[in-house]
Every structure is written in C-alpha cells, then in structure tokens.
Amino acid sequence: MDVPQEVIDKIEAGYEKLRAEPDCDTLLKKYLIKDVLDACKDKRTKFGATFLDVIQPGVGNPTSGVGVYAPDAEAYTLFKPLIDPIIEASHDGFGPNSKQPATDFGERKTQLLTDLDPEGKFIESTRIRCGRSLKAKAVFEQLKSDAELGGTYYPIEGMANDVQNQLIADHLLFKEADLFLQHGNAYCHWPTGRGIFHNAKKSFLGWVNEEDHIRIISMQNGGNVGQVLERLIKGVRAIESKVTFLRDDRLGWLTFCPSNLGTAVRQVCLFDFQRSARTTTSSRAYQPAKRHPLSGADRYFNDRLTSRAFEPANASLASSHPSSPPWDAPHNLPSLFDDMNINSSGSSFGQGHQSVQPTTARPLNENVFAAFNRQPHILPQANGFGDPPRTYNSSENLRRK
C-alpha cells in the first residue's frame, strides 16, 4: 500500500524537528535514526496507519517520555525497527529474543497478597486496572447475571446531562483532554464509540475506547490488594469468555502505547498523607515522584484524585503511563458496545489525597501474580522530620509522561 508523498514529507519534517529540539529526550528521538526513518517512512498497515501515525505524538509533544503509539496490531511488526528498541528500553531489557510468559493473574492465590493497611490508617483506596485490545465487537452482557459485576453501560455520545453530571461528580468519567492522545489521533470522532460501564458499587468499571479498546478496572476502599485483584480476575475472565483480546506470542497483550505491553496491568494505591503525618513521627520516607521518561501519573485517575504521584525514597515504585485507542481502524472508531441495557445504582468512592503507583506487572518477562507478589509493602510516613505533608497543584498532573 503506497504512502502519499505528502505524508512522507511530513514524516521527514517530523524527523528534522526532533533533531532540532535541544531539550527533547524522548525515546522516539533516541531511536529514530536515519536508517530507521528510511526503513519505515514508506510503509503502511492494512488498516492505513502510516509511520506518521506512530511518531506524531512525540513530534507534536517533545516533552513526551516515550513519544510513539501503535495505531493497530500490525504496527508492532511493520515498524519494529523503531518500536522494538523502545520496547527494550521501556521494559527492563526485553530484547528481540525475549518472550512474555503465559498469563497468570493468580487465581486461587490472591489470598496470599496481604492487606497493605489492615488497620485502615493510611490507604484510602486501591485500584488495579488492565488494558485490552479486541479482535471483534464486544458486550458486557456476560456480566449481566453476576451479582457483583453486573451494572450499567453509559455511552458518552447522547448521554443525558444528569447522568453525565453524576458520573463527573463521582469522578468516573474520562475526558477528551490529553495532548499526547490528541496527537496520536485517539480522539477522532469523539465521543462516538466511547463509554463507561460500572457495577452497582462502582467497584468494577470498564472504560470503552478511552485509549485502548477497553480498560478494565477494579477498585475499593482500603488496602486489600487481594480482594481488588480477585474482582479484576473475575471481570477479565467473564469478558474474555465472550470476546477475543489481541495477544502477541512474544509481546503479550497488545496496547496502544508500547510502555503497557505484556500484562498491561497497573496497581495504584491512594494514601492519606495528612492522616499519616498525624500518626507517625518517623524520619522522611516519601519524596515527589521523579520526572523520569518512563514514569509518571495515570493522568485521568490523578485528575480524579486532585493530587500528584509520590514514590518512596527507599524503593523504586515508578510506573509507566497508560495504554491506547480503538485499534484496527486508526481513523474510524466504531462503537464496540452498542446493546447494553442493565440497571444499576450505588454510591461512589470519596475523594482521596495522593496516589502511589508501584511498577506492578511492568516487566515483560513477568506474569501478573509474580509482579504483585514481589511488591514492597511500604506504608507512607511523614514527609520529613515532623514536617507537614507537602501539597501540590493538581495541574502538575496534566503533563503526561
């Protein structure tokens, strides 16, 4: 499939723009050398995605950490001269001969994951999510009869104002507000094909076409990681019994952003640092999250929390940024969940304070349960020697890494 000359010209202009950016340190700039440019600029996937679609997020946003998205599954192989080195840099040396292990969520083992805060002193809530891309249309009908997971699907297009306002008040509705996704064409035809599913307790959610085809989320108050993971497993298994997710033999579960490949799972704990500061006089244990190219906040969820990410000073708990948009049609976003009509009611979580995001299931050579099982269980303490908790402007979270 021929690539129009005007598109090739834009690709070459983007390359030159990156070269001329003195403060740009994205993985895109590092690995987009002239040989890679020449090998990829005239290629196109069967769904029409070009090399411009891959590099445009980083060209348009030189402060990006990674700088590329994969518009469809074929992009991972067609543009591998660029994407493979980025994957290796993003996933702890996952090279061309490495392989993602078989999926192991830890069924029947989640009780081995201890509660991070059994007395409920520090952790407001715990969330685990995973992103998935679909091979076919999907519905949440499989969850309809389940007492815990059954709920309501809300399409954003045509959503009634009172429903939209309630979802916003509950801090559940994602937005069309990310510059990196805009440059990655993730918001084409907004809000067509986007929506949110949640159960009665709002402890199980599905975000449809936010970045990936679907983001599956389990969350609850407190620090019981095992319970949150168990609910996620139950939901993922129910949905995948109805639809087929895209999985590569080597890379694992495929996502829009290469930094989320493999398990595509992340865990987030929300801590109440003010409560922590009142209940401990320990020396400094936490510091602001480093501005590392491969670390940063889950933007939408941190907007919800009106906070920024923290990481322990004595442990590496950085986390890469989220996943992807509707695949297999980079410029045409059909609704994947058309026929859902399941009644639901329930209350939402209260807002919290700061979130800590461990590198849960990040390495491509690990499965989900192994990554959870090795997590350091560290509770937050005061920000200094009796210092009050630090406060940060929530707008700091708008800069996605």
C-alpha positions, 0 to 999 in steps of 0.5 A, spaced: 500 500 500 503 506 497 504 512 502 502 519 499 508 523 498 505 528 502 505 524 508 512 522 507 514 529 507 511 530 513 514 524 516 521 527 514 519 534 517 517 530 523 524 527 523 528 534 522 524 537 528 526 532 533 533 533 531 532 540 532 529 540 539 535 541 544 531 539 550 527 533 547 529 526 550 524 522 548 525 515 546 522 516 539 528 521 538 533 516 541 531 511 536 529 514 530 535 514 526 536 515 519 536 508 517 530 507 521 526 513 518 528 510 511 526 503 513 519 505 515 517 512 512 514 508 506 510 503 509 503 502 511 498 497 515 492 494 512 488 498 516 492 505 513 496 507 519 502 510 516 509 511 520 506 518 521 501 515 525 506 512 530 511 518 531 506 524 531 505 524 538 512 525 540 513 530 534 507 534 536 509 533 544 517 533 545 516 533 552 513 526 551 517 520 555 516 515 550 513 519 544 510 513 539 503 509 539 501 503 535 495 505 531 493 497 530 496 490 531 500 490 525 504 496 527 508 492 532 511 488 526 511 493 520 515 498 524 519 494 529 525 497 527 523 503 531 518 500 536 522 494 538 528 498 541 523 502 545 520 496 547 527 494 550 528 500 553 521 501 556 521 494 559 527 492 563 531 489 557 526 485 553 530 484 547 528 481 540 529 474 543 525 475 549 518 472 550 512 474 555 510 468 559 503 465 559 498 469 563 497 468 570 493 473 574 493 468 580 487 465 581 486 461 587 492 465 590 490 472 591 489 470 598 496 470 599 497 478 597 496 481 604 492 487 606 497 493 605 493 497 611 489 492 615 488 497 620 485 502 615 490 508 617 493 510 611 490 507 604 484 510 602 483 506 596 486 501 591 485 500 584 488 495 579 486 496 572 488 492 565 488 494 558 485 490 552 485 490 545 479 486 541 479 482 535 471 483 534 465 487 537 464 486 544 458 486 550 458 486 557 452 482 557 456 476 560 456 480 566 449 481 566 447 475 571 453 476 576 451 479 582 457 483 583 459 485 576 453 486 573 451 494 572 450 499 567 453 501 560 453 509 559 455 511 552 458 518 552 455 520 545 447 522 547 448 521 554 443 525 558 446 531 562 444 528 569 447 522 568 453 525 565 453 530 571 453 524 576 458 520 573 463 527 573 461 528 580 463 521 582 469 522 578 468 516 573 468 519 567 474 520 562 475 526 558 477 528 551 483 532 554 490 529 553 495 532 548 499 526 547 492 522 545 490 528 541 496 527 537 496 520 536 489 521 533 485 517 539 480 522 539 477 522 532 470 522 532 469 523 539 465 521 543 462 516 538 464 509 540 466 511 547 463 509 554 463 507 561 460 501 564 460 500 572 457 495 577 452 497 582 458 499 587 462 502 582 467 497 584 468 494 577 468 499 571 470 498 564 472 504 560 470 503 552 475 506 547 478 511 552 485 509 549 485 502 548 479 498 546 477 497 553 480 498 560 478 494 565 478 496 572 477 494 579 477 498 585 475 499 593 476 502 599 482 500 603 488 496 602 486 489 600 490 488 594 487 481 594 480 482 594 481 488 588 485 483 584 480 477 585 474 482 582 479 484 576 480 476 575 473 475 575 471 481 570 477 479 565 475 472 565 467 473 564 469 478 558 474 474 555 469 468 555 465 472 550 470 476 546 477 475 543 483 480 546 489 481 541 495 477 544 502 477 541 506 470 542 512 474 544 509 481 546 503 479 550 497 483 550 497 488 545 496 496 547 496 502 544 502 505 547 508 500 547 510 502 555 503 497 557 505 491 553 505 484 556 500 484 562 498 491 561 496 491 568 497 497 573 496 497 581 495 504 584 494 505 591 491 512 594 494 514 601 492 519 606 498 523 607 495 528 612 492 522 616 499 519 616 503 525 618 498 525 624 500 518 626 507 517 625 513 521 627 518 517 623 524 520 619 522 522 611 520 516 607 516 519 601 519 524 596 515 527 589 515 522 584 521 523 579 520 526 572 523 520 569 521 518 561 518 512 563 514 514 569 509 518 571 501 519 573 495 515 570 493 522 568 485 521 568 485 517 575 490 523 578 485 528 575 480 524 579 484 524 585 486 532 585 493 530 587 500 528 584 504 521 584 509 520 590 514 514 590 518 512 596 525 514 597 527 507 599 524 503 593 523 504 586 515 504 585 515 508 578 510 506 573 509 507 566 503 511 563 497 508 560 495 504 554 491 506 547 485 507 542 480 503 538 485 499 534 484 496 527 481 502 524 486 508 526 481 513 523 474 510 524 472 508 531 466 504 531 462 503 537 464 496 540 458 496 545 452 498 542 446 493 546 447 494 553 441 495 557 442 493 565 440 497 571 444 499 576 445 504 582 450 505 588 454 510 591 461 512 589 468 512 592 470 519 596 475 523 594 482 521 596 489 525 597 495 522 593 496 516 589 502 511 589 503 507 583 508 501 584 511 498 577 506 492 578 506 487 572 511 492 568 516 487 566 515 483 560 518 477 562 513 477 568 506 474 569 501 478 573 501 474 580 509 474 580 509 482 579 504 483 585 507 478 589 514 481 589 511 488 591 514 492 597 509 493 602 511 500 604 506 504 608 507 512 607 510 516 613 511 523 614 514 527 609 520 529 613 522 530 620 515 532 623 514 536 617 507 537 614 505 533 608 507 537 602 501 539 597 501 540 590 497 543 584 493 538 581 495 541 574 502 538 575 498 532 573 496 534 566 503 533 563 503 526 561 509 522 561 
